[in-house]
């Protein structure tokens, strides 16, 4: 009873303290996060979200260009006191989204479809609006509630002394942030983001018709090829309704204003290289589908066709993945190295290269490859899991335990990591923890082949003395 009273008291005090004035509406609203905590939430989630979409697009000039447009639009928003970060993520999926605290993303695929700078300003303005109205942080707040508030208040800061302790909580927060922005906002939130985004883009000097053009483009793409924009439309109202609402806004609140710019020529020049390479990416995407279906010859043909158009790291990585699946590990490693020559930060190539080294018994080289992946993305759960497994193979059991503990904290459902952590605990003489890990492995994935090892060891450890 006392604990319930304390909890209710904390929640009540949080309500009193957490009531803040919305910078958009001027009304008071319940907000459990201060601006600094919201920014920290976005900062901690940013690397995880980037790698969910393949990492940053490997073109610094294009990223700088998108950032310049985003900064211009953000500077006229209500929350122009926070620092904004704009990133192009490397996927053909048509999407744009935002994290709390000023983190905005647009995909390579959507950039290739957009026709001018006013449209780019409109889509970035829409995402900036979600941040200004605190739509995403309010959704995350609802999803995690008191648990997340206490974690943030406890000083969840990347690089702090307590970071390893809270690493799993940070990853959980990132996962919730990702699912929240993926599932989308309420209908009213989306309409508000359109209205604010149109206003921001107009104040930044762009023609408000850019938003209409953007929505009409997305509608036409959806009508012709629904799967192409399926992700985007999962989280947005019908484009036709949005077009009506923005047209009404332009005719009323924006009527009489000077027409802004579209900057089509500038946009075309900045996007020329990406649009030329887009065909290669599309062919590579199709080849990935063949590879995942086990149609390796068709996949290889596709990757090589893509490479004739443009030397993209995804194609070399795909070829390496085919060779790995065929146990041609030396050839696979050569392809992963080619991918890394083009994009030295492509963590998936390092990880797969490590797996190939491990399969050939070249464990020291495997350790180096996994460490390179983790150096780039410290919350890469699979790399930690395989690094731990490699340490186990090298009989470096203490190091194996450390890496595998991180792996299961990042992904509590990583069955292979739980099994291998059980083996590492056994090797260090910790029978009790080994039993716990084997039981978790069986519970998480009872039908997986690797779980048989956990089942066998569990039976052995539970035998009467």
C-alpha positions, 0 to 999 in steps of 0.5 A: 500500500505504501509503495502505491502511495509513493508511486501516486505521489510521484506521478502527481508531482510529475504532473505538476512539474511536467505541465509545460506550455506548448510552443505551437498552441500556447496551451499547457500540456503534460510533459514529463521531459524537459527540453534537455531530456528530450534532446538526450532521448533523441541523441541516444536513439539516433545511432540505432535509428540510422542503422535500422535504415542502413546507415547514413547515405555515403555522400557527404555533399548530399547530406550537407545540402539536405542539412542546409535546407533543413536548417533554413526551415527549422530556423523559422519554427517555434522551437528554433532554440534547439539544435537540429540534425538532418540525415539522409539514410541509405534505403530505397524505402520512401519515407521521412521521420523524426525523433524527439529533440531535433533529429530528422531523417529522409530516405535516399529513395524519397529524395530520388522521387522529389522534384524540387527544393520546395518539396524537400522543404515541405517534407522536412518542414512536416517532420520539424513540425512533429518535433515542434508540437512534441508529437513523437515525444508525447507518443513515446511518453505514453508508450513507456510512461513512468518507466522511461521517465525514471530512466531519463531522470536517472541520467541516461547519458551515452558515454557516462560511467553508468552507460553499460548498466543502462545500455539495454534500457537505452536500446529499449528506448530506441526501439520504442522510439522507432516503433512509435515513429513508424506506426505514426501519429494520430490523424489530427497530429498529421494534419497539424504537421502538414499545416505547420510544415507548410507555414515553415517552408513558406516563411523560409522562402519556399512556395507553399505549392511545394507541399501540394506537389509533394502530396500529389507525388506521393498519391500518384506513386501510391496509386501506381505502385502501392507497395512503393510507399506502403510504409509512408502511408501506414502512418499518414492520412489519405493524401487526397484529404491532406491536399484539400486541407493544405489548399484551404490553408494556402487560400486562407491563411497564406493568401496574399503572400508573395510566391516563394521559390521552387529551386528546381534547377538547384535541386536537380544539380544536387540530386543528379548523381543520386538519380543516376545511381537510383537504377543500380539501387533498384536492381540491387534491391530486387537482387536482395529479394532473390538472395533472401529467397535462396535464388542465388544465381538470379541474385548474383546476376542482379548484383553484377548488373547493378555494378555495371551501372554504379559501383555501390557497396550494397551490391558487393555486400550482396555478392559476399552474402551469397558466397557466405550462404554457399560456404565460399568464405574466402570469396565472400571476404573479398566481396565484403572488403570491396564493399568497405573500400567504397563505404568504410562505415558499413557495419554489416560488411564487417559483421559478415566478414567476421562470421566468415573468418569465424567459420574458417577458424580464423578467430583473431581476424574475426575478433578484429572485424567484429570490433570494427563494426562495434567501433562504428556502432556500439549498440550493434547487438549481433556484432557483440554476440558473435564477438563473444562467441569468437572469444569463447572459441579462443578460450578467452571466457571472461571476455566472452562473458562481457561481450555476450552480456552486452549482446543479451542486454541489447537484444533479450531475445537473441537465442544464440547469445543466451546459449553461448553466454551459458557456455561461457558462464559454465567455462568460468565455473558459474553453474547457476548463471549458466542454467539461467541462460540455457533456460532463457534460450529454450524459452526464447527459441525452443525450435532453433537448432542452436537451442539443442546445445542449451537443452543438452547442457541444461540436462547435464547440469541438472543431473543429480550429483 
